[in-house]
Amino acid sequence: MKVAVLGAAGGIGQPLSLLCKASPLIDELSLYDVVNTPGVAADLSHISTPAVVAGYLPKDDGMKHAFTGCDVVIIPAGIPRKPGMTRDDLFKINAGIVRDLVKGVTEYCPKAFVLIISNPVNSTVPIAAEVLKAAGVFDPKKLFGVTTLDVVRAETFVATLSGAKNPSKTTIPVIGGHSGQTIVPLFSQANPKVDIPADKLDGLVYRVQFGGDEVVKAKDGTGSATLSMAYAGFRFAEKIIKAVKGEAGIIEPTYVYLPGIAGGDAIAKETGCEYFSIPVELGPTGAEKAFNVVSNANDQEKKLLEGCYADLKGNIEKGIDFIKNPP
Ligand code: NAI
């Protein structure tokens, strides 16, 4: 199992690489960035776990060496938000970064699972899909927008009300996209069931949708969520790796191209969005089945979903347009 982290020297990239190095499921860890990867790799290489780690820069065919033979590619490369910025404000810079890195994937590891963390995820995943399509190697079952941090936040914040001792043991489908009102937590479908007082529900939903802003504000101009994102990114990557290795029954919300996944067409029709975060069953070939939790949303959640669709469609168009009609 060879895993590459692209943007490995960054705020997310470093702790994410540490978690990968600590995982017994990974044999080879490839760190790629435009700066500092030799140092990060040297540091991690002293940890006494099996994964063999190497760092690469763009020079000396670094991309080729970093990407070749990869089974899983995780992409947290790009600039993060500063106070007052939305994720969409990052588009100008991050769109081109994701395009160029995914072009590298098409050349050197076209069969890899690609996990996109770089924001705005609502648009960078359609960008990645268009690049993969143009190269004739797009497999919708293998392209994922990582929305796990929204799930992790929902688990954590709901536990402050439910008193659950281990927050991660409550499953909450968080669906839609990954920014502001496109993030829709379906607390009515929490398992085990949670009782949320009516006067607390709006605040809880808002906190899941805009929890990222709390971190941006607290970091006061030095960046956005990195440690919780590294945790969430690793949690999702680990599930993919376990599914590839044959573990059955793994279901996780993630942002995918619906028409390419079993059960996805009906959800695309109902939501009007081709890209959507939805619980999917992961298997050896990737996203094997999408679950239509949209149909079971209650009236309050349906209202939230209307707001989601309106924004998300525009974000998706913007990503597709960036590749089809380059600026
Ligand atoms: P950072 O600035 O600390 O790190 C980004 C790294 O990417 C830097 O080391 C930089 O050198 C590298 N990089 C830039 N261009 C590159 C290229 N062409 N090839 C390879 N590496 C390149 O930023 P941070 O905090 O790690 O955030 C990274 C991204 O993750 C941002 O876009 C941020 O918005 C996003 N993010 C996504 C979340 C999610 O839930 N999906 C949550 C939090 C952040």
Boltz pocket constraint, residues with backbone or C-beta under 6 A from the ligand:
constraints:
  - pocket:
      binder: B
      contacts: [[A, 6], [A, 7], [A, 8], [A, 9], [A, 10], [A, 11], [A, 12], [A, 13], [A, 32], [A, 33], [A, 34], [A, 35], [A, 75], [A, 76], [A, 77], [A, 78], [A, 79], [A, 80], [A, 81], [A, 90], [A, 94], [A, 97], [A, 100], [A, 101], [A, 116], [A, 117], [A, 118], [A, 119], [A, 120], [A, 121], [A, 146], [A, 147], [A, 148], [A, 149], [A, 150], [A, 178], [A, 223], [A, 224], [A, 225], [A, 226], [A, 229]]
      max_distance: 6.0
